[in-house]
Amino acid sequence: MSMLSEAFMGRFGKGDQGPEQRIRFARMLDEMMNEELFTEFGCGRFQDGFLHLFSQDLDVLDPLLETWSFLLPEAEGRRKVIGRNVYGALLILEDFDTKGGVAPMCILDPITLSYWGNEHCLYTNGLGHWLPEHKVLPTFLDDRLYKATRSVLPDLEFTVTEILGIKVPLPLGGTMDPANFQVEDIVPYYTSMAPIIRQAMGR
């Protein structure tokens, strides 16, 4: 097992959908590395369903980037959603067609109304270092509210498009309180929240 896979699986475990995933790179070396990684840790649901990562069914989330484009910087190339947490934050690769294994890894977060990135957080070291060591946007891996919800509703399961959507984001006075979250479909959630957020942020 590679050190990258060992670090990733030590933090998140193994996905529930096997190795078939939606991240395909043009360069042969990037693609060979990718196939090896996903053979080892798979894709789908991780961290007891808090995260949904890498699977082909995430393609329905790509259009959400246009819906909330007012929070995104100008892109150099095509963006691709490679994951989401249960609060609807999206894990994104920037310019992945061109940059392959060194594509920047970013997070669009409806809780903090932010688009997070770091010049050193790239695809490969993001999987093996930034995510496992919790060096990304803190709210992306904070599953305490999710665990509290599951403790009350143990049979609650989330599909790739179902989330616990925040009603009032933190910058607008909301809190990380269960009463400020509700089960939503992520597509109408992003669509209905977009004009509200744009107006509140003056964009």
N, C-alpha and C positions, 0 to 999 in steps of 0.2 A: 504494500500500500504506500502511496506517495505521502510525503510530509504534508502537502496541501490537503489531501483527503483526510488524513489523520486529524489535522487541526479542525477541519470543518465538521467531521462526524463526531469528534470529541465534544463539540459544542451543540450541534443540532441533531445528531443522529442520522438516520438514513431515511430517504423519501419513500413514500408508499406506492409509487407508480413505476418503479424500474428505471432503466437507463434511457428510454426514449424522451428526448427533450427538444426544445425549439431553438437552441443556440447553435447556429451553423456558421463557421468561419470560412472565408475564401482561401486563406493560406493553409497548405497541407499540414505544416507543423502545428499550427494552432488547432486545427480540426483533430489531429491525432491525439493531442493532449486532452482536448475536450472529451473525446470518446472514452479515453481512459478514466478521466475523472468521474463521468456519469455512470460508467460501469461500476465504479466503486461506491458512490453515494446516492445515485439515483436522482429522482425529481419528484415533484408533487408536494404532499403535506409534510412539514417538519415541525418539530417542537410542539407536539401534541395538537397539530392543526393551527397553531398560531401563525405560521408562515406557509405560504404556497409558492414554491420556487421552481423555475426552469422548465415546467411542463408545457406541452404544445397548446393546451387549452388556455394559456395566458394570452394568446393572440387577440382575444376579444377585448383586452385592456389597452392595446396600443392606441385606439382612437381617443382615449381619455386624455392623452397628452395634448391633443389639439384643443379639447374642451377646456383645459386649464392652462393653455399656452401663455396666458398673461402672467403666470408665475415662473415661466421658464426663460432662461437666457437664449439668445439667438444660437441656433444649432449649426455646427460645421458640417454635420452629416446626419444620417438617419438614426433616430432613437428607437430603442427596442425595450419593452417591458420584460424583465426576466423574473419578476416576483412581486408579491404583495404581502403585507401583513394583514392581520384580521381587522385593523382599523382603516384599511383602505390606502395605506401608504404604498407607493409603487417604487420598486427597485428597478433602475433603468441603466442601460448601457448607452453611452454617447458615441456616435460615429463608429459603430461596431463593424460596419462593412469594411472600412478602411483600416482601422486600428487593431482589429482582432483581439488577441489576448491581452493587449495593453489599452483597451478601450476604457475610458473613464466610467466609474460606477457611481451613480447619483441616486438621490431619493427625493421623490415628490411626496410631501407629507401634508394631508388635510388637517391634521391636529395642530401643527405649528404654522400652517400656511407658508411653507418654505420649500425651496428646492436646494437640497444640500449636496455638496460635492467637495472633494479635496484633491488637489493636483497629484497627490501620491496614492490615492485610492483608485486603483485600476482593477480590471476584471480578475486577473489571476491572483494578485496579492490581496484583493478584496475578499475573495473566497477563503484564502488561507490565513489571512491576518486581520484585516479590518472588521469583518463580520464576526469571526469567532472570538476576537478579543474585545468586542463591543466598543469599537472606536468610531463607529458611524453615528449618525444622528441618534441621540439617546432614546427618543420615543419609538424608534423603529423596532427595537428589540425588547421594549418594556411590556411584558405580558402579564403584569399583575392584575390589571382590570379584567383581562380575558380569563385568567385563572379564577378570579372571584365570580365572574359570570358563569363559568363552567361548574363551579362548586354548587351554585344554586340550580343550574339547569344542566346536569351532567350528560344528558342525551343530545344536547345542542351540537350540531355539526354544521360546518360552513363549507359550501361549495366554493369554487374559484371566484364566483361573482358575488358571494354573500359576505357582508362585512358587519362589524359593529361600527356604524358611522357616528362620528361626533356631531351633535346638534349645533353647539356653539363652540367654534375653535378657540384655542387658548388665547391668541392675540385679541380676540373680540370679547374676552371676559369669561369664557367657558372654563370648566375645570375637568380634571380627570376623575370624575365621579360617575358611577354606573348610571345615574339618572340622566346624565348628559349624553348617553349613547343609546342607540337603538339598532336592531337588525335591519339592514337595508340591502338592496341590490346595488352594487357599486356603480353600474352604468347610469341609472336614473339619479342616483345620489350625486355623482359628479356633475351631471347635466343640470339638476335643479339648484345645486349649491353655487355653480359658477357665477351667475349674475349677482347673487347676493354677496359673494366674496369680492367680486370686481368692484361693486358699488362701495362696499365697506372699506376697501383698500384704495379707493380713488383711481381705479384703473379701467 
